[in-house]
Amino acid sequence: MQVAELDVRNRSGLHARPAATFVKTAAAFRSKVSIENLTRGSKPANAKSLLAVLGCGVEQGHRIQVSAEGEDEVAAIEAVRKLAEGDFGEAPKG
Amino acid sequence: MSTRIAGTPGAAGVAVGPTWRYSATGTAEARRMPPAVGDPGEALHAAALEAASQLEALADRVRDLGRPDEAGIFEAQAMMATDPELLDEAVARAEAGEDAVSAVRAAADAVGATLAALPDELLAARAADVRDVGARIARILLGEEMDLPGVPSVAVADDLPPSVAAEIPPGFLLGVALEGGSITAHAVILARGLGIPAIVGAKGLTRAAVSATSVAVDGGSGEIVLDPGPDEVADFAARAAALEESRRAAAALRGRPGATADGERVALLANIGSPEDAPRALDAGAEGVGLFRTEFLFMKRQTAPAEAEQVAAYAAAFTAFGPERPVVVRLADIGGDKAIPYLDLPAEANPFLGVRAIRLAAHGSRELLLTQLRAIWRAAGRAGVTPHVMAPMVATLDDARLLLELRDQARADAAATGDPLPEGMVTGVMVEIPSAAILAPELARIVDFFSIGTNDLTQYTMAADRGNPALGHLQDALHPAVLRLIRDVVAGADESHIPVAVCGELAGDPAGALVLVGLGVDELSADAGSLDGIRAALAAVTRAELDDLAGRALAAGDAETVRAMARQLLGRSGQTAAH
């Protein structure tokens, strides 16, 4: 299993478009991918479900943990890490 | 026979037209259709895929129409339609014996309730989106087509989801009357954008409208008339014409400074929440900014904003308005109810009466306020303007002295960086705590201006939580008790010849604006969208009429009486229809 802790810096957190981008990225891999909101202390949720990701209530400034388990787990975590570094395609301020 | 129903005004405007009813659960006849045959799981998956493809097509269409925000909603809804959280729950319910239609509606309700329970208001809108997706899948399972209006109509519904509103061809939606919803509902925002009337919270509407064929709505008053008679239709048509005329007249005054009919100047300023609000304020003819809220820099982050980041934000606003249009920066009104991780403040039982704003300086956050003041000095130097600053939550003379001391220390520190700095900073205090209003004569001797925050001044004077819907009668800033405090603040300011502004909601309400100027307030600051209305209201009355209104308002027994007096004066000058 691969695990990464990431900071969510973009304005709307994992809502709206950034959440959709995150889910589409996770869904592109065969591995099981899950997300936890460490700031809120939520339970692990299916990262391939938009509704589950929205349910984590990730806001700007929160820290998340993403885990992947499966044949392409390394690539999956790498892709999610890149996404977070690019602020999920959304400006950090606004 | 016509039926009259009262709702809450959502968006101004008047419309008369055929009714078009929308219900998320479809018609009674459709619900009696036999359930789909075959495996409920397969039927659900097929219907979900169809719903996703419909929503993707809808997203493409509105994006082509230049509405990317709406397209984003529908793209997210397309993903929700096939989301395992929703579908697995629906299939599980169907396998347990529920029919597929009930199963998907119940699953959408359950998922929506989970999202709505999170402490984040944005997710409440997502909850409504999930339920709407459930309704769409249910319609597909039932083989129902959405029954869209075939002629321009007034929508009558419990709620009108964005995905339904977007399917209505342009020009076919004349107005919106909702039994549910709040004034922040998507349908209301849509109506404002389209310039059509919207009314929400009209109790009993959907039941009363079951057999209605036409409806008249006045979004300014909240009146709904089902099956209006010829006289009522003529009345609403006259209101529509008067509204159009007064909007045209108000817009024609744009670009002129605010003044009464006999030429007494009243500066009309805009409230802004970030530098990005500047173009809208300038378009509306704002003579400056009376309230630049800076919380956007401090909220939703793990560390305090750096000085350089703040300098850039303030300089952007100062540059947009230039040296002729002053921008009053309000120091961060944070703490208390707004959790700020980097301030490490303890939770408080009464956050609105707690450690917040200027009070933070004495509780370990002096540096936070100094950094903000340094950034304002440097931004003003960079933009070549004289900075205007005010502190919220000032209760005592010591609070005001602390503000002046922080200001001077910040200038000395900023000067050390070698950046060019302006000579002085126009420094004021917000009057929103009754003690500050009582101490106005003394405060006026040491500060340069007052800005009255009517929302908080009312909350603290009446000891009534702004957010508690049970206390509506104690939340009206036109209550004579609040007005007498405002009178005293003006008197205290006059002794030292300093100006008084009002930046609360009351300033943006034409009736409230007349009372405030009557009491001697010099400047009004409101949302850019309110400026046309208050400019037109002031231009239609004289100083003598406002003095008379203020005198009667101070002697009145309650806020409703004051509002009626102000509305009467507005009506006489032909401005009632505007808002």
Contacts between the chains, C-beta under 8 A, distances in Angstrom:
chain1	res1	chain2	res2	distance
A	7	B	302	7.6
A	11	B	300	7.7
A	12	B	122	7.5
A	13	B	300	7.8
A	15	B	120	8.0
A	15	B	122	5.5
A	15	B	123	7.3
A	15	B	126	7.5
A	16	B	72	6.1
A	16	B	76	6.8
A	16	B	122	7.8
A	17	B	72	5.5
A	17	B	75	8.0
A	17	B	76	7.8
A	19	B	76	7.6
A	20	B	75	6.4
A	20	B	76	5.6
A	20	B	79	6.0
A	23	B	79	6.7
A	46	B	84	6.5
A	46	B	85	7.3
A	48	B	84	7.3
A	49	B	83	5.1
A	49	B	84	5.1
A	49	B	85	4.7
A	50	B	76	6.5
A	50	B	79	4.5
A	50	B	80	5.9
A	50	B	83	5.5
A	51	B	80	6.0
A	51	B	83	4.8
A	51	B	85	4.0
A	51	B	86	6.0
A	51	B	111	5.5
A	51	B	115	7.4
A	51	B	130	6.7
A	52	B	83	7.8
A	52	B	84	7.9
A	52	B	85	5.2
A	54	B	115	5.9
A	54	B	123	6.4
A	54	B	126	5.5
A	55	B	85	7.7
A	55	B	114	5.7
A	55	B	115	6.1
A	55	B	118	7.1
A	57	B	118	4.3
A	57	B	119	7.2
A	57	B	120	5.4
A	57	B	123	6.7
A	59	B	120	6.7
A	59	B	300	6.0
A	60	B	300	4.1
A	60	B	301	6.5
A	61	B	300	5.3
A	61	B	301	4.7
A	61	B	302	4.7
A	61	B	341	6.9
A	93	B	309	7.8
A	94	B	274	7.6
A	94	B	276	7.7
